[in-house]
Amino acid sequence: MEFGSRLRRMRWWDIEAVMRLEHELFAEDAWSAGMFWSELSEPEMRHYVVAEDETGGLAGYAGLAVIGDEGDVQTIGVRRDRWGTGLGSLLLTELLDLAVARGCRDVLLEVRVDNARAQALYERFGFKGIGVRRGYYQPANVDALVMRCDLKERREGTATGG
């Protein structure tokens, strides 16, 4: 586990700090506060967590949507000074474990084609590219690589990702 980070469920009072980090990380295609409010309003289908640093400040956040037997990683954001510390792996592990607990067979996600760091993280967890969504990220018109992870090994307790 990444030293000093504690995961907990995201609450409405976290949105202001999440928005600051969202704009720092994803300036040209950042979500709006309204999008986060909407996501938090559906706790039976959407699960969001925040990672707090040792001072209680926001170190990262992540979200998963579950529809039927399929999960979809909505977002993962890690403060730049925490890159390379394992926090992204911790957040992704939390989402995948939740997907298994909710009965998902697999998890999908979209990642910018120019985000090699995130793609490498997802590949370590068993995600494989299955397609491209042209012009997915706006307004920069950047393509998204669609990736899928079969949760069979994780459900059986034999997963090695992370």
C-alpha positions as CSV (number, residue, x, y, z in Angstrom):
1,M,0.0,0.0,0.0
2,E,1.1,3.5,-0.8
3,F,2.5,5.0,2.4
4,G,0.3,7.6,4.1
5,S,-2.8,7.2,2.0
6,R,-6.2,6.2,3.3
7,L,-9.1,5.4,1.0
8,R,-12.6,6.4,1.9
9,R,-15.9,6.9,0.0
10,M,-16.1,10.3,-1.8
11,R,-18.7,12.6,-0.3
12,W,-20.2,15.9,-1.6
13,W,-17.8,17.9,0.6
14,D,-14.9,16.5,-1.4
15,I,-16.0,17.9,-4.7
16,E,-14.3,21.2,-4.3
17,A,-10.8,19.6,-3.7
18,V,-11.5,17.0,-6.4
19,M,-12.3,19.8,-8.9
20,R,-9.0,21.5,-8.2
21,L,-7.1,18.3,-8.9
22,E,-9.3,17.4,-11.9
23,H,-8.4,20.8,-13.5
24,E,-4.7,20.4,-12.7
25,L,-4.6,16.9,-14.2
26,F,-7.1,17.1,-17.1
27,A,-7.2,20.8,-17.9
28,E,-8.6,20.6,-21.4
29,D,-11.2,17.8,-20.8
30,A,-11.9,18.1,-17.0
31,W,-15.2,17.0,-15.7
32,S,-17.5,19.7,-14.2
33,A,-18.6,19.8,-10.6
34,G,-22.1,19.0,-11.8
35,M,-20.8,15.8,-13.3
36,F,-19.4,14.7,-10.0
37,W,-22.6,15.7,-8.2
38,S,-24.5,13.6,-10.6
39,E,-22.2,10.6,-10.1
40,L,-22.5,10.8,-6.3
41,S,-26.3,10.9,-6.6
42,E,-26.4,7.3,-7.8
43,P,-24.6,5.3,-5.0
44,E,-26.2,2.0,-6.0
45,M,-24.6,2.2,-9.5
46,R,-21.6,4.4,-9.0
47,H,-18.8,4.1,-6.4
48,Y,-16.3,6.9,-5.9
49,V,-13.4,7.0,-3.5
50,V,-10.8,9.5,-2.4
51,A,-7.3,8.9,-1.2
52,E,-6.3,11.2,1.7
53,D,-2.6,11.9,2.4
54,E,-1.1,11.9,5.9
55,T,-2.5,15.4,6.6
56,G,-6.0,14.6,5.4
57,G,-5.5,16.4,2.1
58,L,-6.7,15.0,-1.2
59,A,-4.0,12.8,-2.9
60,G,-6.2,11.1,-5.5
61,Y,-9.7,9.9,-6.4
62,A,-11.3,7.2,-8.6
63,G,-14.8,6.2,-9.7
64,L,-16.5,3.1,-11.0
65,A,-19.9,2.6,-12.6
66,V,-21.6,-0.8,-12.4
67,I,-24.4,-1.7,-14.8
68,G,-25.5,-5.3,-14.7
69,D,-22.4,-7.5,-14.8
70,E,-20.1,-4.9,-16.3
71,G,-18.0,-2.3,-14.6
72,D,-16.6,0.9,-16.2
73,V,-13.8,2.9,-14.7
74,Q,-15.1,6.5,-14.9
75,T,-12.0,8.3,-13.7
76,I,-8.7,7.9,-11.8
77,G,-6.7,11.0,-10.7
78,V,-3.5,11.1,-8.6
79,R,-1.8,14.2,-7.4
80,R,1.5,14.7,-9.4
81,D,3.7,14.5,-6.3
82,R,2.2,11.0,-5.7
83,W,2.9,9.7,-9.2
84,G,5.1,6.6,-8.9
85,T,4.2,5.8,-5.3
86,G,1.7,3.1,-6.0
87,L,-1.4,5.3,-5.3
88,G,-2.8,4.7,-8.8
89,S,-2.5,0.9,-8.2
90,L,-4.2,1.3,-4.8
91,L,-7.1,3.2,-6.4
92,L,-7.4,0.8,-9.3
93,T,-7.3,-2.2,-6.9
94,E,-10.1,-0.7,-4.9
95,L,-12.3,-0.3,-8.1
96,L,-11.6,-3.8,-9.4
97,D,-12.3,-5.4,-6.0
98,L,-15.6,-3.5,-5.8
99,A,-16.4,-4.7,-9.3
100,V,-15.9,-8.3,-8.2
101,A,-18.0,-7.8,-5.1
102,R,-20.8,-6.3,-7.3
103,G,-20.7,-9.4,-9.6
104,C,-19.0,-7.9,-12.6
105,R,-17.5,-10.2,-15.2
106,D,-15.3,-7.6,-16.7
107,V,-14.4,-3.9,-16.5
108,L,-14.0,-1.4,-19.3
109,L,-12.3,2.0,-19.4
110,E,-11.2,4.6,-21.9
111,V,-7.8,6.2,-21.7
112,R,-6.2,8.9,-23.9
113,V,-4.1,7.3,-26.6
114,D,-1.3,9.7,-25.6
115,N,-1.3,8.7,-21.9
116,A,1.3,6.0,-21.9
117,R,1.7,6.1,-18.1
118,A,-1.9,5.2,-17.4
119,Q,-1.9,2.6,-20.2
120,A,1.0,0.9,-18.5
121,L,-0.8,0.8,-15.2
122,Y,-3.9,-0.7,-16.7
123,E,-1.9,-3.3,-18.6
124,R,-0.2,-4.4,-15.3
125,F,-3.7,-5.2,-14.0
126,G,-4.6,-7.2,-17.1
127,F,-6.4,-4.7,-19.2
128,K,-6.1,-5.2,-23.0
129,G,-6.9,-2.7,-25.8
130,I,-10.1,-3.7,-27.6
131,G,-10.8,-0.6,-29.7
132,V,-10.4,3.1,-30.3
133,R,-13.0,5.9,-29.9
134,R,-12.1,8.6,-32.4
135,G,-12.2,12.1,-31.1
136,Y,-13.5,11.0,-27.7
137,Y,-11.7,13.6,-25.6
138,Q,-12.9,17.1,-26.4
139,P,-12.1,19.9,-27.1
140,A,-8.7,18.5,-28.1
141,N,-10.2,15.8,-30.3
142,V,-7.9,13.1,-28.9
143,D,-8.7,9.5,-29.4
144,A,-9.5,7.1,-26.6
145,L,-8.1,3.6,-26.3
146,V,-10.9,1.3,-25.0
147,M,-9.5,-1.3,-22.7
148,R,-11.1,-4.3,-21.1
149,C,-10.1,-6.5,-18.1
150,D,-11.6,-9.9,-17.6
151,L,-12.2,-10.3,-13.8
152,K,-12.3,-14.2,-13.8
153,E,-8.8,-14.5,-12.2
154,R,-9.6,-11.8,-9.6
155,R,-12.9,-13.5,-8.8
156,E,-11.0,-16.8,-8.3
157,G,-8.3,-15.1,-6.2
158,T,-5.5,-15.7,-8.7
159,A,-5.0,-12.2,-10.1
160,T,-1.5,-10.9,-10.2
161,G,-2.0,-7.2,-11.2
162,G,-0.5,-4.2,-9.5
